[in-house]
Amino acid sequence: MDILSRVAEGMQAILTEAADIIGRKTGFIKRLRKLSGSGFVQTLVFGWLSNPDSTVEELCQTAAALGIDISPQGLNKRFTSEASDCLQKVLESAVSQVISDDPVAIPILQRFNGVHIQDSSTVVLPDELAVIWTGCGGSTSQNTSSSVKLHLRLDLNTGKLAGPYLLSGRLHDMNPQIPWEPLPVGALRIGDLGYYNLKEFRKMDSEGVYWLSRVKSNCVLYYHDNRWDLLGILEKYCKDSMDIQVLLGADERIPCRLMAVRVSDDVARLRRCKLISIRR
């Protein structure tokens, strides 16, 4: 069975039997009605998949195509806190379904016991949802108080996906609430600066896990027993490119490779302009 068939089979189970069970457990379905848990979930999933801006009236048309007779007023009344809980539990159930593809035939990736790309995306929500999903604020008066952050981890070697795990947008990427599974010995984890954490790097080192990350501009480095800041060591040793063994962190002193490549003047100028615009 290919991966598309496995995905279809897994999603069919989630959107039917699992959605009906979750609908009852969350209290969204209190008694047998024409709108079941699976009917409600399928209406929203298929409706918004077809058109993310679907109105309630258009969602009712999707429901009709699924054999569900419900008015826009009737559907609108079903958007309750229990419905929200039901949808989140369905998502969590879908996340728990581990589906993978055949390993990729890229030699450099096969050197590792899994190559795990870890990242997050933030979705801005209406301010009214701030009591559930707290945002980071912003420069405008609307739609800055609420956001949700989705965390994902993808194994490039197998296609296995962990997540999305949902947290409030204001919470840091390294929040311990994210239920990441421990990576196996010999795995490689690649993350952006949101997952930059010296204690986590030390922990992965002790567990035999490789890690790859950009380095923070204010980091402390030790090279040949001398303490350096990032700018100083780049000015001294990176003429065109650099690949040296250093110790990372003022106290942690984690052994790692520091690699850098000098960009062209045009690229450097564009990056400076971007930094200036962000600071403004």
Secondary structure, 3 states (H helix, E strand, C coil): CCHHHHHHHHHHHHHHHHHHHHHHHCCCCCCCCCCCHHHHHHHHHHHHHHCCCCCHHHHHHHHHHCCCCCCHHHHHHCCCHHHHHHHHHHHHHHHCCCCCCCCCCCHHHHCCCCEEEEEEEEEEECHHHHHCCECCCCCCCCCCCEEEEEEEEEECCCCCEEEEEEEECCCCCCCCCCCCCCCCCCCEEEECHHHCCHHHHHHHHHCCCEEEECCCCCCEEEECCEEEEHHHHHHHHCCCEEEEEEEECCCCCEEEEEEEECCCHHHHHHHHHHHHHHHC
